[in-house]
Amino acid sequence: MDTLDDNKGSISPFRVYDLNEASNLLGVNRKTVYQLQEKGDLPKKLVGRGYKFLGEDLLRFMGSASFNEQNNK
């Protein structure tokens, strides 16, 4: 999945992203982001009435996803 590597440089580890932004940056649909957070693969933070994703968590997830893809080849 080239999308993970392509977007890695555009994510700020100090920024907070909403669901739509996270799904766009990861190159997956919103349902997949929900599934990742439910499985505990992608941490979320409750901010106000909605959940947000920390940039550092997105980067960490993308690094582990890239690592896993390379090992599965």
Rosetta blueprint (number, residue, H / E / L):
1 M L
2 D H
3 T H
4 L H
5 D H
6 D H
7 N H
8 K H
9 G H
10 S H
11 I L
12 S L
13 P L
14 F L
15 R L
16 V E
17 Y E
18 D L
19 L H
20 N H
21 E H
22 A H
23 S H
24 N H
25 L H
26 L H
27 G L
28 V L
29 N L
30 R H
31 K H
32 T H
33 V H
34 Y H
35 Q H
36 L H
37 Q H
38 E H
39 K H
40 G L
41 D L
42 L L
43 P L
44 K L
45 K E
46 L E
47 V E
48 G L
49 R L
50 G E
51 Y E
52 K E
53 F E
54 L E
55 G H
56 E H
57 D H
58 L H
59 L H
60 R H
61 F H
62 M H
63 G H
64 S H
65 A H
66 S H
67 F H
68 N H
69 E H
70 Q H
71 N H
72 N L
73 K L
